[in-house]
Amino acid sequence: MKTNRIWIESVALGTAMACALALLIAVLAAGTAAVTGRGGPGQANEAGSVQQRTYEGMVTCTRCGAKHSAKLARTASNCTLTCVHGGSRFALVDGDRLYQLDGDLNVLKRLAGQRAQVVGVMRGDVITVTSVADQN
């Protein structure tokens, strides 16, 4: 009787360990996909390359968004450049959505406070910019 009990306990323990290991691997894979930005909807095509899209909006800063303070008596461009110099990041405002921009700062500085078309890859709320076009 005792031999049968040990055998059943061994099988149950092995099964529990296998299930726990499978769960751990699934959690790690999901975490890795979230951190690297791979595997999300619209992120990659069949070949595994990243899809670029065009986004349109106002190039501004994460501090002010679409509403620059009138008290400062500055243009939107000057306000954006001042905020970015003070530690804020460039952003693209499209309606009520705000996307942070990551890319060549010299190119983004030229478009500060203006409407532009931004081509890049979005991960979360950050657009990695590959090219821009002025809409003026």
matplotlib code that plots the C-alpha trace (Angstrom):
import matplotlib.pyplot as plt

x = [0.0, 2.8, 4.5, 1.4, 1.1, 4.7, 4.3, 1.1, 2.8, 5.8, 3.6, 1.5, 4.7, 6.2, 3.0, 2.8, 6.4, 5.9, 2.8, 4.7, 7.6, 5.3, 3.6, 6.9, 8.1, 4.8, 5.1, 8.7, 7.9, 5.0, 7.2, 10.0, 7.5, 6.1, 9.6, 11.0, 7.7, 7.5, 4.5, 1.9, -0.8, 0.4, 4.0, 5.5, 4.6, 5.2, 8.9, 9.5, 10.3, 8.9, 6.1, 6.4, 3.4, 2.8, 1.4, 0.2, -0.1, 1.6, 5.2, 5.3, 6.6, 5.4, 5.0, 2.7, 1.0, -1.3, -1.8, 1.2, 0.9, -0.1, 1.5, 5.0, 4.4, 6.2, 5.4, 4.6, 8.0, 9.9, 7.9, 8.5, 12.2, 12.4, 10.6, 12.7, 15.9, 14.5, 14.2, 10.8, 10.6, 9.4, 5.8, 3.3, -0.3, -3.0, -6.4, -6.5, -3.7, -0.1, 2.8, 6.4, 8.9, 12.2, 14.6, 17.1, 16.8, 18.1, 15.3, 12.6, 13.9, 13.2, 9.6, 8.9, 5.5, 4.5, 2.2, 4.1, 3.9, 6.1, 7.1, 8.1, 7.4, 5.1, 5.7, 3.4, 3.0, 6.5, 7.0, 10.6, 10.9, 12.7, 11.6, 9.5, 7.8, 6.7, 3.0, 3.3]
y = [0.0, 2.4, 1.8, 2.8, 6.0, 7.1, 6.4, 8.6, 11.4, 11.3, 11.6, 14.5, 16.3, 15.9, 17.2, 20.2, 21.1, 20.8, 23.1, 25.7, 25.7, 26.1, 29.0, 30.7, 30.3, 31.8, 34.8, 35.4, 35.3, 37.7, 40.1, 40.0, 40.7, 43.7, 45.2, 44.7, 45.9, 42.7, 40.7, 43.4, 44.1, 46.1, 46.0, 43.5, 41.8, 38.2, 38.7, 40.1, 43.6, 46.6, 48.6, 52.3, 54.5, 58.2, 60.3, 63.9, 66.6, 69.5, 69.0, 70.3, 69.3, 66.9, 69.7, 72.0, 69.7, 71.6, 74.5, 76.8, 79.5, 82.9, 84.5, 83.7, 85.9, 83.4, 81.6, 77.9, 77.2, 79.2, 77.7, 74.2, 74.8, 76.3, 73.4, 70.8, 72.6, 72.5, 68.7, 68.1, 65.8, 66.5, 65.3, 65.0, 66.2, 64.7, 65.7, 64.8, 62.2, 63.0, 60.9, 61.3, 61.6, 59.9, 60.8, 63.3, 66.4, 68.7, 67.7, 67.9, 71.4, 72.7, 71.6, 72.8, 74.4, 73.5, 70.9, 68.0, 64.5, 62.1, 58.7, 56.2, 53.2, 53.4, 51.4, 52.3, 56.1, 56.7, 57.2, 56.5, 59.0, 58.0, 61.0, 64.2, 66.6, 70.1, 70.8, 74.5]
z = [0.0, 0.9, -2.4, -4.4, -2.3, -3.0, -6.7, -6.8, -4.8, -7.2, -10.3, -8.7, -7.7, -11.2, -12.8, -10.5, -11.2, -14.9, -14.8, -12.7, -15.1, -18.1, -16.4, -15.6, -19.2, -20.5, -18.1, -19.1, -22.8, -22.4, -20.3, -22.9, -25.7, -23.8, -23.1, -26.6, -28.2, -30.3, -30.8, -30.4, -32.9, -35.9, -34.8, -37.2, -40.5, -41.5, -42.2, -38.7, -39.9, -38.1, -39.8, -40.1, -40.2, -40.8, -38.0, -38.3, -35.6, -33.9, -32.7, -29.2, -25.8, -23.2, -20.6, -22.5, -25.0, -27.2, -24.7, -24.4, -21.7, -23.1, -20.0, -21.3, -24.5, -26.6, -29.8, -29.7, -31.3, -28.6, -25.8, -27.0, -27.4, -23.9, -22.4, -24.2, -23.1, -19.5, -19.6, -21.3, -24.3, -27.8, -28.4, -31.2, -30.4, -32.6, -31.3, -27.7, -28.0, -27.0, -28.3, -27.1, -30.0, -30.0, -32.8, -34.1, -31.9, -34.6, -37.0, -34.2, -33.2, -36.7, -36.5, -32.9, -32.7, -36.2, -37.8, -39.3, -40.7, -38.7, -40.1, -37.5, -35.3, -32.3, -29.2, -26.3, -26.5, -28.0, -31.7, -32.8, -35.7, -38.9, -41.0, -40.8, -43.2, -42.5, -43.4, -43.8]

ax = plt.figure().add_subplot(projection="3d")
ax.plot(x, y, z, "-o")
ax.set_aspect("equal")
plt.show()
